[in-house]
Amino acid sequence: MNILQDYRVLDCSIAMAGPFAAQRLGDLGADVVKVEPITGEWQRHVSAGGAKGNQINVSFLSLNRNKRSLAVNLKNDKGRQALYELVKTADVFLQNYRPGVAKRLGVDYETLAAINPKIIYVSMSGYGETGPYKDRPGQDLLLQGMSGAMLSAGREGEAPLPAGQFLVDAITAYTAFEGVVLALLHRERTGEGQKVEINMLDAITAIQMQELTVFAKGKKPQTRSAEPHAHSYIRAPYGSFKTEDGYIILATPQLKLLGKIFDEPIFADMEEEIDGWTQRDLIFSTTSKHLLKKPSAEWLRIFEENGIWAGPVYGYAELLEDEQIKHNGTMVEYEHPTEGKVTSPGFPIRFSKTPSEIKMGAPLTGQHTRELLLDAGFDEAQIEGLIAEGAILAGD
């Protein structure tokens, strides 16, 4: 048995944050229904990095496994009524429309709660459903820039560098997943459904708990240095460094010990908690000079022998060949009917009694419309009528 077995989630979200949250629920056994237009969700038609599949673009493929597809026209009264029948059987409704769109489509919280008072209704937005920024586009890079995080690393005077992932989308997805599980726990105890609001701005701000408290309470400003130090609130040396044949990460070694390894007298009289902050540029440049003298593997061996925190800088090719990744079973493989073998990260939490499971890959548009409506009480004649009217698409 899966931990969320017998819970039904209606996923009306698009792009990354919402679909990723819903996929995580599906990995744990929830019956996730991908509610999408009869033309297919937007992400089916765009590709990240130009990675297009046979019938499903890879971006969509990565975020929509363990879901059934209901293709329905919510601007059509009969299409909307068909969805309402599924709302009666649902536990969770998830959407990330722009503020106001859900109400115009008739899928706002008040409407759905009147149909099913026990529904957990998750509304995701960029900045919040109200306030001066409510109509701004909630796009990952825009939120990274606004979050303050990009000025905690790098060189003073150079352009801030964003994360190498869609960081805000991912953090928002995890936050929504957490919100769903907590709201379901509350309903188990009280029988009450409720609305859960998640926004990207609050999500990316919340994970900077330490940095923002250091700034607000400790009165320590973000001060980038001349060298590309990795974090303004961590002492030097801290960052990625070039070696003879590549790059490695070095994280806050004892300066005196580092001086002995390098045979560098400048570190001998330095104090980590004083000079580690005030002499960041000197420490970084001196460390950089020495690390150029040996290849990465040799430095990593030396640092490990001396108890210094150091590690490799991987690309994706090296990551997927790493022995710990293989040992953990981090990546999973499954066969998709149109896309063939799919390799992607699995669910990252291990449960001893209720493991996650991949039951299906990302669905084709409307692949499950017919079976879902049959389950909801429609007969074949009604379904054929809805197809003829353009209210639904049955991709079978």
Rosetta blueprint (number, residue, H / E / L):
1 M L
2 N L
3 I L
4 L L
5 Q L
6 D L
7 Y L
8 R E
9 V E
10 L E
11 D E
12 C L
13 S L
14 I L
15 A L
16 M L
17 A H
18 G H
19 P H
20 F H
21 A H
22 A H
23 Q H
24 R H
25 L H
26 G H
27 D H
28 L L
29 G L
30 A L
31 D E
32 V E
33 V E
34 K E
35 V E
36 E E
37 P L
38 I L
39 T L
40 G L
41 E L
42 W H
43 Q H
44 R H
45 H H
46 V L
47 S L
48 A H
49 G H
50 G H
51 A L
52 K L
53 G L
54 N L
55 Q L
56 I L
57 N L
58 V H
59 S H
60 F H
61 L H
62 S H
63 L H
64 N L
65 R L
66 N L
67 K E
68 R E
69 S E
70 L E
71 A E
72 V E
73 N L
74 L L
75 K L
76 N L
77 D H
78 K H
79 G H
80 R H
81 Q H
82 A H
83 L H
84 Y H
85 E H
86 L H
87 V H
88 K L
89 T L
90 A L
91 D L
92 V E
93 F E
94 L E
95 Q E
96 N L
97 Y L
98 R L
99 P L
100 G L
101 V H
102 A H
103 K H
104 R H
105 L H
106 G L
107 V L
108 D L
109 Y H
110 E H
111 T H
112 L H
113 A H
114 A H
115 I H
116 N L
117 P L
118 K L
119 I L
120 I E
121 Y E
122 V E
123 S E
124 M E
125 S E
126 G L
127 Y L
128 G L
129 E L
130 T L
131 G L
132 P L
133 Y L
134 K L
135 D L
136 R L
137 P L
138 G L
139 Q L
140 D H
141 L H
142 L H
143 L H
144 Q H
145 G H
146 M H
147 S H
148 G L
149 A H
150 M H
151 L H
152 S L
153 A L
154 G L
155 R E
156 E L
157 G L
158 E L
159 A L
160 P L
161 L L
162 P L
163 A L
164 G L
165 Q L
166 F L
167 L H
168 V H
169 D H
170 A H
171 I H
172 T H
173 A H
174 Y H
175 T H
176 A H
177 F H
178 E H
179 G H
180 V H
181 V H
182 L H
183 A H
184 L H
185 L H
186 H H
187 R H
188 E H
189 R H
190 T H
191 G L
192 E L
193 G L
194 Q E
195 K E
196 V E
197 E E
198 I E
199 N E
200 M H
201 L H
202 D H
203 A H
204 I H
205 T H
206 A H
207 I L
208 Q L
209 M H
210 Q H
211 E H
212 L H
213 T H
214 V H
215 F H
216 A H
217 K L
218 G L
219 K L
220 K L
221 P L
222 Q L
223 T L
224 R L
225 S E
226 A L
227 E L
228 P L
229 H L
230 A L
231 H L
232 S L
233 Y L
234 I L
235 R L
236 A L
237 P L
238 Y E
239 G E
240 S E
241 F E
242 K E
243 T L
244 E L
245 D L
246 G L
247 Y E
248 I E
249 I E
250 L E
251 A E
252 T L
253 P L
254 Q L
255 L H
256 K H
257 L H
258 L H
259 G H
260 K H
261 I H
262 F H
263 D L
264 E L
265 P H
266 I H
267 F H
268 A L
269 D L
270 M L
271 E L
272 E H
273 E H
274 I H
275 D H
276 G H
277 W H
278 T H
279 Q L
280 R H
281 D H
282 L H
283 I H
284 F H
285 S H
286 T H
287 T H
288 S H
289 K H
290 H H
291 L H
292 L L
293 K L
294 K L
295 P L
296 S H
297 A H
298 E H
299 W H
300 L H
301 R H
302 I H
303 F H
304 E H
305 E H
306 N L
307 G L
308 I L
309 W L
310 A E
311 G E
312 P E
313 V L
314 Y L
315 G L
316 Y H
317 A H
318 E H
319 L H
320 L H
321 E H
322 D L
323 E H
324 Q H
325 I H
326 K H
327 H H
328 N H
329 G L
330 T L
331 M E
332 V E
333 E E
334 Y E
335 E E
336 H E
337 P L
338 T L
339 E L
340 G E
341 K E
342 V E
343 T E
344 S E
345 P E
346 G L
347 F L
348 P L
349 I L
350 R L
351 F L
352 S L
353 K L
354 T L
355 P L
356 S L
357 E L
358 I L
359 K L
360 M L
361 G L
362 A L
363 P L
364 L L
365 T L
366 G L
367 Q L
368 H L
369 T H
370 R H
371 E H
372 L H
373 L H
374 L H
375 D H
376 A L
377 G L
378 F L
379 D L
380 E H
381 A H
382 Q H
383 I H
384 E H
385 G H
386 L H
387 I H
388 A H
389 E H
390 G L
391 A L
392 I E
393 L E
394 A L
395 G L
396 D L
